[in-house]
């Protein structure tokens, strides 16, 4: 069973061997979502619909992420990937039920996949038969919230990404996969942001492959508690500490 908003739903049975029908939600042309879409399309996971939030907040978040991964490659634009694969691309002013649900009604969806969104709650989480999944660029439950690579270095938490179910909390749903990034000496904050972004896309692809193979039953597990609070965007003084730790190579979890 999977839990959304307090309700339990059966997960697909072992041996399902069918690609899921899903909607893909993201902030407009977000680099995180562009990479994730590229990853899942590479394995033939084609969404029924892509719903992009076109908003000032979305613009701000996109520019913030572009700055975080500065100097690293970016996947093709969402509009380009959608056109090449014949996917309906719909803009909405915000990812809230009154704007999104009219585009979902009539679609028999197994899943909704989040590819870089704001916090989404309510009716959207209840719609797909097998739940809503997200890939978070931080290890859960240790590093919930925003700017995970920064807070990971600041608090000496291991860096990585996690694919998990979405509920009404912030990064609190049951996990499917989590994996560490190999942090090497000389890596910058921008490198860590890029590595977790790419890994999040890879984990989403692997999660959808596991769904197709009917393996979610053996993978899902509760997160447990974290000793840290849910993090917000890292202020400049935190980023200064992060950059200094990486320059001085005093972060606690280098692999070399």
Secondary structure, 3 states (H helix, E strand, C coil): CEEECCEEECCCCCCCCCCCCEEEEEECCCHHHHHHHHHHHHCCCCCCEEEEECCHHHHHHHHHHHHHCCCCCCCCCHHHHHHHCCCEEEEECCCCHHHHHHHHCCCCCCEEEECCCCCCCCHHHHHCCCCEEEEECCCCCCCCECCHHHHHHHCCCCCEEEEEECCCCCCCCCEEEEEECCCCCCCCHHHHHHHHHHHHHHHHHHHHHHHHCCCHHHHCECCCCCCCCCECCCCHHHHHHHHHHHHHCCCCCCCC
